[in-house]
Amino acid sequence: MEATKLEPLFNLQELEAKLNGNGRARANGLTGWDILSVDQFDRDKLAYIFGRAEEMREMVERVHGVDLLKGRVLACLFYEPSTRTSASFIAAMERLGGSVIPITQGVQFSSVSKGETLADTIRTLEQYADVIVLRHPEIGSARMAAEAAGVPVINAGDGPGEHPTQALLDLFTIKEEMGRIDG
């Protein structure tokens, strides 16, 4: 019996061509962006992000993982407990072929316990990572980390402040369920 050839839902070479030599998306207005606040996103940026999220989901569902981010490293630095947020970032990075430095438990046993500042920790991690995901109990900590970092910082929650990645996920879910976002 002859195997049926499936037509691809996406063109992997085309998606890879959207990446330049350092692995960051080209010509999309988000290159090298820190994600610190929901206020950074207008309708066009949301449409772009949601479109790429749909492409990535289709890729992963179709082939169970790709090497789109091979050679890229995400540092997951969590000063507060997290299950869903940390697991989501780790799973996404690994499914797209990247690797993760997971500092999601035991921060109190790291150099922080010896008095290392958040800025010093960020400057150390940026030597190893292409992007840093930070959850920290202090409002404004992600912005301070972004000012210290030479790589993009993603705010995964700054105490009672913002959690823009959760807000983006909520909006994406509303769009998926309702077909659109109004307001």
MILUMDREN-639342 format. One line per field, with one value per atom (N, C-alpha, C): x, y, z; atom name; residue in three letters. Coordinates in steps of 0.2 Angstrom, whole numbers, padded with zeros to 4 digits. Layout:
BEGIN
u X/...
v Y/...
w Z/...
at CA/...
aa ALA/...
// end
This chain:
BEGIN
u 0004/0000/0004/0003/0007/0005/0009/0008/0005/0000/-0003/0002/0004/0008/0003/0005/0001/0003/-0001/0001/0002/0008/0010/0005/0003/-0001/0003/0009/0014/0020/0024/0030/0036/0039/0044/0050/0052/0057/0055/0049/0046/0046/0044/0044/0052/0056/0063/0066/0064/0066/0064/0059/0057/0062/0066/0071/0078/0081/0088/0093/0099/0105/0105/0102/0102/0096/0091/0085/0080/0080/0074/0070/0064/0059/0061/0061/0063/0056/0057/0052/0045/0044/0038/0036/0041/0040/0041/0042/0043/0050/0055/0062/0065/0068/0071/0067/0061/0056/0056/0056/0054/0047/0044/0037/0036/0034/0033/0026/0022/0016/0011/0005/-0001/-0001/0001/0000/0005/0009/0014/0010/0004/0001/-0005/-0005/-0011/-0014/-0019/-0022/-0018/-0014/-0009/-0004/-0001/0003/0000/-0006/-0010/-0011/-0013/-0015/-0008/-0003/0003/0005/0005/0007/0002/-0004/-0009/-0009/-0007/-0006/0000/0006/0012/0010/0006/0004/0001/-0004/-0008/-0003/0002/0006/0011/0013/0017/0013/0007/0003/0002/0000/-0001/0005/0011/0017/0019/0018/0019/0014/0008/0003/0004/0006/0007/0013/0019/0025/0028/0024/0026/0032/0034/0040/0044/0047/0052/0058/0063/0069/0070/0064/0064/0069/0069/0073/0079/0081/0087/0093/0097/0103/0101/0095/0092/0091/0092/0092/0087/0082/0078/0080/0081/0082/0075/0073/0066/0068/0068/0070/0064/0062/0056/0057/0056/0057/0051/0045/0039/0037/0033/0030/0026/0027/0023/0023/0017/0016/0015/0009/0007/0011/0013/0017/0024/0027/0034/0034/0029/0028/0027/0023/0021/0027/0031/0037/0042/0043/0048/0045/0039/0036/0036/0035/0035/0042/0046/0053/0056/0055/0057/0054/0047/0043/0046/0048/0051/0058/0061/0068/0073/0071/0076/0078/0082/0083/0082/0082/0079/0084/0086/0089/0084/0081/0076/0078/0077/0078/0071/0067/0060/0059/0064/0063/0070/0070/0076/0080/0077/0081/0084/0081/0084/0090/0092/0098/0103/0102/0106/0110/0114/0118/0114/0107/0103/0103/0104/0105/0111/0116/0122/0122/0116/0116/0116/0116/0116/0110/0110/0105/0101/0095/0091/0095/0098/0102/0108/0111/0117/0115/0110/0108/0106/0102/0100/0106/0111/0117/0121/0121/0124/0120/0114/0110/0110/0111/0111/0117/0122/0128/0126/0121/0120/0113/0109/0102/0101/0096/0094/0088/0085/0079/0078/0076/0075/0067/0064/0057/0058/0055/0056/0049/0048/0043/0046/0044/0047/0041/0042/0037/0036/0041/0040/0038/0033/0031/0036/0037/0042/0048/0049/0055/0057/0052/0053/0056/0053/0056/0063/0065/0071/0076/0074/0078/0079/0074/0075/0080/0080/0085/0092/0093/0099/0102/0097/0098/0100/0104/0106/0102/0097/0093/0086/0081/0074/0072/0068/0065/0057/0055/0047/0045/0040/0037/0032/0034/0029/0026/0025/0022/0026/0024/0028/0024/0023/0019/0012/0010/0003/0002/0008/0008/0005/0009/0006/0008/0005/0006/0004/0008/0006/0005/0009/0009/0002/0000/-0007/-0012/-0012/-0017/-0017/-0011/-0011/-0014/-0013/-0016/-0023/-0026/-0033/-0036/-0033/-0036/-0036/-0030/-0030/-0035/-0037/-0042/-0049/-0050/-0056/-0057/-0052/-0052/-0054/-0051/-0052/-0059/-0062/-0068/-0074/-0073/-0078/-0077/-0071/-0069/-0067/-0067/-0064/-0063/-0060/-0059/-0062/-0067/-0070/-0068/-0068/-0067/-0060
v -0006/0000/0006/0011/0017/0022/0025/0031/0037/0040/0046/0052/0056/0062/0068/0070/0075/0082/0087/0093/0097/0101/0105/0110/0111/0117/0123/0123/0128/0127/0132/0131/0133/0128/0129/0133/0132/0136/0144/0145/0152/0155/0151/0153/0154/0150/0150/0157/0158/0164/0170/0170/0176/0178/0173/0174/0176/0181/0183/0179/0181/0177/0176/0181/0180/0177/0175/0171/0175/0182/0186/0187/0188/0189/0196/0196/0201/0206/0212/0217/0216/0215/0214/0219/0224/0229/0226/0220/0217/0215/0215/0213/0216/0211/0213/0216/0216/0219/0216/0220/0218/0217/0212/0212/0214/0220/0222/0224/0226/0229/0227/0226/0226/0232/0238/0244/0245/0240/0240/0238/0235/0231/0235/0236/0239/0233/0235/0229/0226/0230/0227/0222/0224/0220/0213/0214/0208/0204/0207/0202/0199/0202/0199/0193/0195/0189/0184/0185/0179/0175/0179/0175/0170/0173/0169/0163/0164/0159/0153/0155/0150/0146/0149/0146/0141/0143/0139/0133/0134/0129/0124/0126/0121/0117/0120/0117/0111/0113/0108/0103/0104/0099/0094/0097/0093/0089/0091/0088/0086/0088/0087/0090/0096/0100/0101/0107/0109/0112/0113/0116/0123/0127/0134/0138/0136/0140/0136/0131/0127/0132/0131/0135/0141/0142/0148/0146/0150/0148/0153/0151/0155/0154/0159/0159/0160/0155/0156/0157/0164/0166/0168/0163/0164/0165/0171/0172/0170/0169/0167/0160/0156/0150/0151/0146/0146/0139/0137/0130/0132/0135/0135/0140/0146/0151/0148/0145/0142/0136/0132/0126/0128/0133/0135/0138/0142/0145/0139/0135/0129/0125/0123/0118/0122/0128/0131/0132/0134/0134/0127/0122/0116/0113/0114/0112/0115/0121/0125/0124/0119/0117/0121/0125/0129/0125/0128/0125/0130/0128/0132/0131/0137/0137/0138/0133/0134/0136/0142/0144/0145/0140/0141/0139/0136/0134/0135/0137/0137/0144/0149/0155/0157/0156/0158/0154/0149/0145/0147/0152/0155/0160/0164/0169/0175/0175/0180/0179/0173/0172/0175/0177/0180/0187/0190/0197/0200/0195/0197/0201/0206/0210/0207/0209/0207/0209/0215/0218/0213/0212/0207/0200/0198/0191/0191/0197/0198/0198/0202/0203/0197/0192/0186/0181/0181/0177/0179/0185/0187/0185/0183/0180/0173/0170/0163/0162/0167/0167/0172/0170/0175/0179/0177/0180/0178/0182/0181/0182/0176/0177/0178/0183/0185/0185/0182/0183/0185/0190/0193/0197/0197/0199/0207/0211/0218/0221/0226/0230/0233/0233/0237/0233/0227/0223/0221/0219/0217/0223/0229/0235/0236/0236/0237/0231/0225/0220/0221/0224/0226/0231/0236/0241/0239/0233/0231/0226/0223/0217/0220/0216/0217/0212/0208/0204/0205/0203/0205/0201/0205/0202/0202/0196/0195/0195/0199/0200/0194/0189/0184/0185/0191/0193/0197/0203/0207/0209/0203/0204/0206/0211/0214/0218/0219/0223/0220/0219/0216/0209/0206/0199/0199/0203/0204/0197/0192/0186/0182/0183/0180/0184/0191/0195/0193/0192/0190/0183/0179/0172/0172/0176/0177/0180/0185/0188/0183/0180/0174/0169/0167/0162/0165/0172/0175/0175/0177/0177/0170/0165/0158/0156/0158/0156/0160/0166/0171/0173/0172/0173/0180/0184/0191/0194/0200/0204/0211/0213/0220/0224/0230/0235/0237
w 0000/0000/0000/-0004/-0005/0000/0003/0008/0005/0008/0005/0007/0002/0004/0007/0013/0015/0013/0011/0009/0016/0016/0022/0024/0030/0032/0032/0032/0032/0028/0027/0023/0028/0030/0035/0033/0026/0024/0024/0022/0022/0029/0034/0041/0043/0041/0043/0040/0034/0030/0033/0038/0041/0047/0048/0053/0050/0053/0051/0054/0053/0056/0064/0067/0075/0077/0073/0075/0077/0076/0078/0072/0073/0068/0064/0058/0053/0051/0051/0048/0051/0057/0060/0065/0067/0072/0079/0080/0086/0088/0083/0083/0089/0093/0099/0105/0104/0109/0116/0121/0128/0128/0131/0133/0140/0142/0149/0151/0146/0148/0142/0144/0138/0135/0137/0134/0128/0127/0121/0115/0115/0110/0107/0101/0097/0093/0089/0086/0080/0077/0072/0075/0081/0084/0087/0089/0092/0086/0080/0074/0072/0072/0070/0075/0081/0086/0086/0085/0085/0079/0073/0067/0068/0071/0072/0077/0082/0087/0083/0079/0075/0071/0067/0063/0067/0073/0077/0080/0082/0084/0079/0073/0067/0066/0066/0065/0070/0076/0082/0081/0080/0080/0074/0068/0062/0063/0065/0065/0072/0077/0084/0086/0084/0085/0079/0080/0074/0077/0073/0075/0073/0073/0071/0076/0082/0087/0089/0085/0087/0088/0093/0095/0099/0100/0104/0111/0116/0123/0126/0130/0134/0142/0145/0153/0156/0160/0163/0171/0173/0180/0184/0188/0192/0200/0202/0209/0213/0210/0213/0210/0214/0212/0206/0201/0195/0192/0190/0187/0179/0178/0171/0167/0170/0166/0164/0169/0168/0163/0164/0160/0153/0152/0145/0142/0145/0141/0140/0145/0143/0138/0138/0133/0126/0126/0119/0116/0120/0118/0115/0119/0118/0111/0111/0105/0098/0099/0093/0092/0096/0095/0099/0103/0107/0114/0118/0124/0130/0136/0142/0147/0151/0157/0162/0166/0170/0177/0179/0186/0189/0190/0192/0199/0202/0209/0213/0219/0222/0221/0218/0217/0224/0230/0236/0237/0234/0234/0229/0225/0220/0223/0219/0221/0224/0223/0226/0233/0236/0243/0246/0241/0243/0242/0240/0239/0232/0227/0220/0219/0216/0214/0207/0206/0200/0194/0194/0188/0187/0192/0191/0189/0191/0189/0182/0180/0173/0168/0170/0166/0166/0171/0170/0165/0166/0162/0154/0153/0146/0142/0146/0143/0140/0143/0141/0136/0137/0134/0129/0124/0119/0121/0126/0129/0136/0140/0148/0149/0152/0155/0162/0165/0172/0176/0181/0186/0193/0195/0201/0205/0212/0216/0216/0213/0214/0208/0208/0203/0199/0193/0189/0188/0191/0191/0184/0180/0173/0169/0170/0167/0169/0175/0178/0175/0174/0171/0164/0160/0153/0152/0157/0157/0158/0162/0163/0157/0154/0149/0142/0139/0132/0127/0130/0127/0129/0125/0126/0133/0137/0143/0142/0145/0144/0152/0153/0160/0160/0165/0166/0173/0175/0181/0185/0187/0192/0198/0202/0208/0207/0210/0209/0203/0200/0194/0188/0182/0176/0175/0171/0168/0161/0157/0150/0146/0147/0144/0145/0151/0153/0149/0149/0146/0138/0135/0128/0127/0132/0131/0132/0136/0137/0131/0128/0122/0116/0116/0110/0111/0117/0119/0117/0119/0117/0110/0106/0099/0096/0099/0096/0097/0103/0105/0102/0101/0099/0092/0089/0082/0081/0086/0085/0092/0092/0098/0097/0101/0100/0106/0106/0111/0113
at N/CA/C/N/CA/C/N/CA/C/N/CA/C/N/CA/C/N/CA/C/N/CA/C/N/CA/C/N/CA/C/N/CA/C/N/CA/C/N/CA/C/N/CA/C/N/CA/C/N/CA/C/N/CA/C/N/CA/C/N/CA/C/N/CA/C/N/CA/C/N/CA/C/N/CA/C/N/CA/C/N/CA/C/N/CA/C/N/CA/C/N/CA/C/N/CA/C/N/CA/C/N/CA/C/N/CA/C/N/CA/C/N/CA/C/N/CA/C/N/CA/C/N/CA/C/N/CA/C/N/CA/C/N/CA/C/N/CA/C/N/CA/C/N/CA/C/N/CA/C/N/CA/C/N/CA/C/N/CA/C/N/CA/C/N/CA/C/N/CA/C/N/CA/C/N/CA/C/N/CA/C/N/CA/C/N/CA/C/N/CA/C/N/CA/C/N/CA/C/N/CA/C/N/CA/C/N/CA/C/N/CA/C/N/CA/C/N/CA/C/N/CA/C/N/CA/C/N/CA/C/N/CA/C/N/CA/C/N/CA/C/N/CA/C/N/CA/C/N/CA/C/N/CA/C/N/CA/C/N/CA/C/N/CA/C/N/CA/C/N/CA/C/N/CA/C/N/CA/C/N/CA/C/N/CA/C/N/CA/C/N/CA/C/N/CA/C/N/CA/C/N/CA/C/N/CA/C/N/CA/C/N/CA/C/N/CA/C/N/CA/C/N/CA/C/N/CA/C/N/CA/C/N/CA/C/N/CA/C/N/CA/C/N/CA/C/N/CA/C/N/CA/C/N/CA/C/N/CA/C/N/CA/C/N/CA/C/N/CA/C/N/CA/C/N/CA/C/N/CA/C/N/CA/C/N/CA/C/N/CA/C/N/CA/C/N/CA/C/N/CA/C/N/CA/C/N/CA/C/N/CA/C/N/CA/C/N/CA/C/N/CA/C/N/CA/C/N/CA/C/N/CA/C/N/CA/C/N/CA/C/N/CA/C/N/CA/C/N/CA/C/N/CA/C/N/CA/C/N/CA/C/N/CA/C/N/CA/C/N/CA/C/N/CA/C/N/CA/C/N/CA/C/N/CA/C/N/CA/C/N/CA/C/N/CA/C/N/CA/C/N/CA/C/N/CA/C/N/CA/C/N/CA/C/N/CA/C/N/CA/C/N/CA/C/N/CA/C/N/CA/C/N/CA/C/N/CA/C/N/CA/C/N/CA/C/N/CA/C/N/CA/C/N/CA/C/N/CA/C/N/CA/C/N/CA/C/N/CA/C/N/CA/C/N/CA/C/N/CA/C/N/CA/C/N/CA/C/N/CA/C/N/CA/C/N/CA/C/N/CA/C/N/CA/C/N/CA/C/N/CA/C/N/CA/C/N/CA/C/N/CA/C/N/CA/C/N/CA/C/N/CA/C/N/CA/C/N/CA/C
aa MET/MET/MET/GLU/GLU/GLU/ALA/ALA/ALA/THR/THR/THR/LYS/LYS/LYS/LEU/LEU/LEU/GLU/GLU/GLU/PRO/PRO/PRO/LEU/LEU/LEU/PHE/PHE/PHE/ASN/ASN/ASN/LEU/LEU/LEU/GLN/GLN/GLN/GLU/GLU/GLU/LEU/LEU/LEU/GLU/GLU/GLU/ALA/ALA/ALA/LYS/LYS/LYS/LEU/LEU/LEU/ASN/ASN/ASN/GLY/GLY/GLY/ASN/ASN/ASN/GLY/GLY/GLY/ARG/ARG/ARG/ALA/ALA/ALA/ARG/ARG/ARG/ALA/ALA/ALA/ASN/ASN/ASN/GLY/GLY/GLY/LEU/LEU/LEU/THR/THR/THR/GLY/GLY/GLY/TRP/TRP/TRP/ASP/ASP/ASP/ILE/ILE/ILE/LEU/LEU/LEU/SER/SER/SER/VAL/VAL/VAL/ASP/ASP/ASP/GLN/GLN/GLN/PHE/PHE/PHE/ASP/ASP/ASP/ARG/ARG/ARG/ASP/ASP/ASP/LYS/LYS/LYS/LEU/LEU/LEU/ALA/ALA/ALA/TYR/TYR/TYR/ILE/ILE/ILE/PHE/PHE/PHE/GLY/GLY/GLY/ARG/ARG/ARG/ALA/ALA/ALA/GLU/GLU/GLU/GLU/GLU/GLU/MET/MET/MET/ARG/ARG/ARG/GLU/GLU/GLU/MET/MET/MET/VAL/VAL/VAL/GLU/GLU/GLU/ARG/ARG/ARG/VAL/VAL/VAL/HIS/HIS/HIS/GLY/GLY/GLY/VAL/VAL/VAL/ASP/ASP/ASP/LEU/LEU/LEU/LEU/LEU/LEU/LYS/LYS/LYS/GLY/GLY/GLY/ARG/ARG/ARG/VAL/VAL/VAL/LEU/LEU/LEU/ALA/ALA/ALA/CYS/CYS/CYS/LEU/LEU/LEU/PHE/PHE/PHE/TYR/TYR/TYR/GLU/GLU/GLU/PRO/PRO/PRO/SER/SER/SER/THR/THR/THR/ARG/ARG/ARG/THR/THR/THR/SER/SER/SER/ALA/ALA/ALA/SER/SER/SER/PHE/PHE/PHE/ILE/ILE/ILE/ALA/ALA/ALA/ALA/ALA/ALA/MET/MET/MET/GLU/GLU/GLU/ARG/ARG/ARG/LEU/LEU/LEU/GLY/GLY/GLY/GLY/GLY/GLY/SER/SER/SER/VAL/VAL/VAL/ILE/ILE/ILE/PRO/PRO/PRO/ILE/ILE/ILE/THR/THR/THR/GLN/GLN/GLN/GLY/GLY/GLY/VAL/VAL/VAL/GLN/GLN/GLN/PHE/PHE/PHE/SER/SER/SER/SER/SER/SER/VAL/VAL/VAL/SER/SER/SER/LYS/LYS/LYS/GLY/GLY/GLY/GLU/GLU/GLU/THR/THR/THR/LEU/LEU/LEU/ALA/ALA/ALA/ASP/ASP/ASP/THR/THR/THR/ILE/ILE/ILE/ARG/ARG/ARG/THR/THR/THR/LEU/LEU/LEU/GLU/GLU/GLU/GLN/GLN/GLN/TYR/TYR/TYR/ALA/ALA/ALA/ASP/ASP/ASP/VAL/VAL/VAL/ILE/ILE/ILE/VAL/VAL/VAL/LEU/LEU/LEU/ARG/ARG/ARG/HIS/HIS/HIS/PRO/PRO/PRO/GLU/GLU/GLU/ILE/ILE/ILE/GLY/GLY/GLY/SER/SER/SER/ALA/ALA/ALA/ARG/ARG/ARG/MET/MET/MET/ALA/ALA/ALA/ALA/ALA/ALA/GLU/GLU/GLU/ALA/ALA/ALA/ALA/ALA/ALA/GLY/GLY/GLY/VAL/VAL/VAL/PRO/PRO/PRO/VAL/VAL/VAL/ILE/ILE/ILE/ASN/ASN/ASN/ALA/ALA/ALA/GLY/GLY/GLY/ASP/ASP/ASP/GLY/GLY/GLY/PRO/PRO/PRO/GLY/GLY/GLY/GLU/GLU/GLU/HIS/HIS/HIS/PRO/PRO/PRO/THR/THR/THR/GLN/GLN/GLN/ALA/ALA/ALA/LEU/LEU/LEU/LEU/LEU/LEU/ASP/ASP/ASP/LEU/LEU/LEU/PHE/PHE/PHE/THR/THR/THR/ILE/ILE/ILE/LYS/LYS/LYS/GLU/GLU/GLU/GLU/GLU/GLU/MET/MET/MET/GLY/GLY/GLY/ARG/ARG/ARG/ILE/ILE/ILE/ASP/ASP/ASP/GLY/GLY/GLY
// end
